[in-house]
Amino acid sequence: MIIMNIRYLLAFVPALDQWYIMLPASVILAVVMMFALAGCGNTAAPAEEPAPAADAPADAAPAEEAVAAEPGSKPEGYPSGNTVTFICSSSAGSATDVSARAFVDCFKIDGANVVVENISGGQQTVGTTEAVNRPADGMTVVMMAPSGMFGQPAMNPDLAYKLDDLRILANIAPDCYAIVCVKPGSPLSNADDFMEYIQNNEYTYGVPNIGGYANIGFNYALMQLDKVGLGTAVAYDGSQNVLQAVLNGELDFALLDDNFITSYVDSGELTAVMCIGEAESKLVSAPAMSSYGITGLAGVVGIKWLAVRADTPDDICQYLRAQAVAAIESEQYQNFLQTANYGTIDTVYTEEELEVIKNETLEVYKQVLTAIGLA
């Protein structure tokens, strides 16, 4: 430290700079003082001027500057326990459950195990209510399909939670379409026959949940055909139970996710009749309802949501979202989506985009549910 200060002062006198290291320390100090006093001029220092603070020791560590954590970096003190629980609000084996478990296999949090807990029932409201009732510490995350997110809150104003109680962090699977499906050999296997049948007959059909996007989209189509009321929807707890019911002949047809039924259609165990959408499914071959003059179905698609309590600290939310995006983009998860016939995630929506989707979709649900007498 002293030698460097001396070099700085002597840098103004090139000649000295060449030989100062040959002088005794006492001479060097005298030279330094001479230049320091010369720089002060003839003005005397005030009599009572306090002495300058002593220099810090040469080996003293510099003061640390406060550095803000990078967005998405791991918050201090998180996780607060050994296990972070992902509540799946659907039953084991459902489409939401299958994708949830594959996703969690790729989701990493340093210092904690990540597990899936199935809490189904109440058309996905039981698991979601449990998640909302647990502490807002980021140790509980809920995975939901549209029913628990939109349908049930829109139908039941006295529900134990509201949408504003949740903060949506990410979409964790590709958007999917609802497919009208029947057991092989059904007289409704042809799309034209199906469309004629639902406009002229009473029928019973199965859905995983009444407030799900499949039932919303189907009834929106019936509204446009002015044929609401001929069909009776039967809600089952999960896609697997709906599938079994239609194969057992308990239903005229079922409405199920395209990614869930793909393997059954490919193996001939199930027949896909129609896609309830404005575009055809990329996973199963079936004409879109838009080809029969039905419109407004573009937004009625399935999104699987990852959410926490709305009052969870922002830094924890950002960290969980960053980990979610990393899991989504991982090779392992992308391979799962491909091999499990889920397609690909073309877009990982921002939180702002998810908020817009949430609000717009909720408004559609309210209109349709009101029109069919469910809200």
Stockholm file with secondary structure:
# STOCKHOLM 1.0

chainA/1-375         MIIMNIRYLLAFVPALDQWYIMLPASVILAVVMMFALAGCGNTAAPAEEPAPAADAPADAAPAEEAVAAEPGSKPEGYPSGNTVTFICSSSAGSATDVSARAFVDCFKIDGANVVVENISGGQQTVGTTEAVNRPADGMTVVMMAPSGMFGQPAMNPDLAYKLDDLRILANIAPDCYAIVCVKPGSPLSNADDFMEYIQNNEYTYGVPNIGGYANIGFNYALMQLDKVGLGTAVAYDGSQNVLQAVLNGELDFALLDDNFITSYVDSGELTAVMCIGEAESKLVSAPAMSSYGITGLAGVVGIKWLAVRADTPDDICQYLRAQAVAAIESEQYQNFLQTANYGTIDTVYTEEELEVIKNETLEVYKQVLTAIGLA
#=GR chainA/1-375 SS CHHHHHHHHHTTSHHHHHHGGGSCHHHHHHHHHHHHHHTTTTCCCCTTCCCCCCCCCTTCCCCCCCCCCCTTSCCTTCSSSSEEEEEESSCTTSHHHHHHHHHHHHCCCTTSEEEEEECCCTTTHHHHHHHHHSCSSSSEEEEECHIIIIIHHHHCTTCSCCGGGEEEEEECSCCBCEEEEECTTCTTCSHHHHHHHHTTSCEEEEESCTTSHHHHHHHHHHHHHTCTTSEEEEECSSHHHHHHHHHTTSSSEEEEEHHHHHHHHHTTSSEEEEEESSSCCSSSCCCBGGGGTCCCCTTCCBCCEEEEETTSCHHHHHHHHHHHHHHHHSHHHHHHHHHTTCCCCCCCCCHHHHHHHHHHHHHHHHHHHHHTTCC
#=GC SS_cons         CHHHHHHHHHTTSHHHHHHGGGSCHHHHHHHHHHHHHHTTTTCCCCTTCCCCCCCCCTTCCCCCCCCCCCTTSCCTTCSSSSEEEEEESSCTTSHHHHHHHHHHHHCCCTTSEEEEEECCCTTTHHHHHHHHHSCSSSSEEEEECHIIIIIHHHHCTTCSCCGGGEEEEEECSCCBCEEEEECTTCTTCSHHHHHHHHTTSCEEEEESCTTSHHHHHHHHHHHHHTCTTSEEEEECSSHHHHHHHHHTTSSSEEEEEHHHHHHHHHTTSSEEEEEESSSCCSSSCCCBGGGGTCCCCTTCCBCCEEEEETTSCHHHHHHHHHHHHHHHHSHHHHHHHHHTTCCCCCCCCCHHHHHHHHHHHHHHHHHHHHHTTCC
//
